[in-house]
Amino acid sequence: MGRKTWESIPESKRPLKNRINVVLTTGDSIKPQENLMVFSDFDTALTHLAQDLKVNEIFVIGGSSLYEASMTTHKDHCKLVVATRINKKFECDTFIKDLESSEHFSPLFVSQTYS
């Protein structure tokens, strides 16, 4: 996850339980701790995680630049995109490219959530 995603998680819930949390940031305000690794870029994180025998799967959970990088620059490492379409209008300023028109990914199923 990126720094903003990390900071959006309430402090009482960080790091997320039962997994290794990885934060990508160019700053130095986030310090590694138990179950939390901090890297400055995607490539370094992937290299380190590939060598860690405890790591079986890697999930990108935000933000938008990491989603974009995982589906473009690092698409050879990305095996599956899990997307949930929330059928509600939200005021927002960040968007992810349309997965249905992607050349690399074919939608298997896009779950629908109604609120």
C-alpha positions in Angstrom: 0.0 0.0 0.0 1.0 3.6 -0.4 1.6 6.1 2.4 -1.9 7.7 2.1 -3.6 4.3 2.2 -1.5 3.5 5.3 -2.5 6.8 6.9 -6.2 6.2 6.1 -6.2 3.1 8.3 -7.0 4.1 11.9 -3.9 3.8 14.1 -5.6 1.3 16.4 -5.9 -1.0 13.3 -2.4 -0.7 12.0 -0.6 -2.7 11.0 -3.4 -4.9 9.6 -3.5 -8.2 11.4 -2.5 -11.7 10.2 -0.3 -10.4 7.3 2.9 -8.6 6.5 2.1 -5.0 5.7 4.2 -3.2 3.2 4.1 0.5 2.7 5.8 2.2 -0.3 6.8 5.8 0.4 9.6 8.1 -0.5 9.4 9.8 2.9 10.8 8.7 6.2 7.9 9.3 8.5 6.8 5.6 8.6 9.2 3.4 10.5 9.4 -0.4 10.1 8.0 -2.4 13.0 6.7 -5.9 13.6 4.6 -7.0 10.5 5.4 -3.7 8.8 8.0 -3.2 6.0 8.7 0.1 4.4 10.2 0.5 0.9 10.8 3.5 -1.3 9.7 1.8 -4.6 7.7 -1.1 -6.1 10.8 -2.8 -7.6 12.7 -3.0 -4.3 9.6 -4.2 -2.5 9.0 -7.0 -5.1 12.6 -8.1 -5.0 12.6 -8.3 -1.2 9.3 -10.0 -0.9 10.2 -12.6 -3.6 13.1 -13.7 -1.4 11.0 -14.0 1.8 9.9 -17.6 2.3 6.9 -16.4 4.4 5.4 -14.6 1.5 3.0 -16.6 -0.7 0.9 -13.9 -2.2 1.1 -10.1 -2.6 -2.0 -7.9 -2.7 -2.0 -4.3 -3.7 -4.6 -2.5 -1.6 -4.1 1.1 -2.8 -3.5 3.8 -3.8 -4.2 4.6 -7.4 -0.6 4.9 -8.5 0.2 1.4 -7.1 -2.8 -0.1 -8.8 -1.7 1.5 -12.0 1.9 0.3 -11.6 0.8 -3.2 -10.8 -1.4 -3.3 -13.9 1.1 -1.7 -16.3 4.8 -1.6 -15.4 4.6 -4.8 -13.2 1.7 -6.5 -15.1 3.8 -9.7 -15.6 3.7 -10.2 -11.8 0.0 -9.4 -11.6 -2.1 -12.5 -12.0 -5.5 -11.4 -10.9 -7.5 -8.2 -10.3 -10.2 -8.4 -7.7 -12.6 -5.5 -8.3 -15.9 -4.5 -6.6 -18.2 -2.1 -8.4 -20.1 -0.1 -5.8 -23.3 1.1 -7.4 -23.5 4.4 -5.8 -22.2 7.9 -6.8 -19.3 9.2 -4.7 -17.6 12.6 -4.9 -14.0 11.7 -5.6 -10.9 12.9 -7.5 -9.0 9.6 -8.1 -9.9 7.0 -10.6 -8.5 3.6 -11.8 -8.5 2.9 -15.5 -11.4 0.9 -16.9 -10.6 -2.8 -16.3 -13.1 -4.0 -18.9 -11.2 -2.3 -21.7 -7.8 -3.5 -20.5 -5.6 -5.3 -23.0 -3.9 -7.4 -20.3 -6.8 -8.4 -18.0 -10.0 -10.2 -18.9 -12.8 -9.8 -16.4 -13.8 -13.1 -14.8 -16.3 -11.6 -12.5 -16.9 -8.1 -11.2 -18.9 -8.2 -7.9 -21.6 -5.7 -7.4 -22.3 -3.9 -4.1 -25.4 -1.9 -3.5 -25.7 0.5 -0.6 
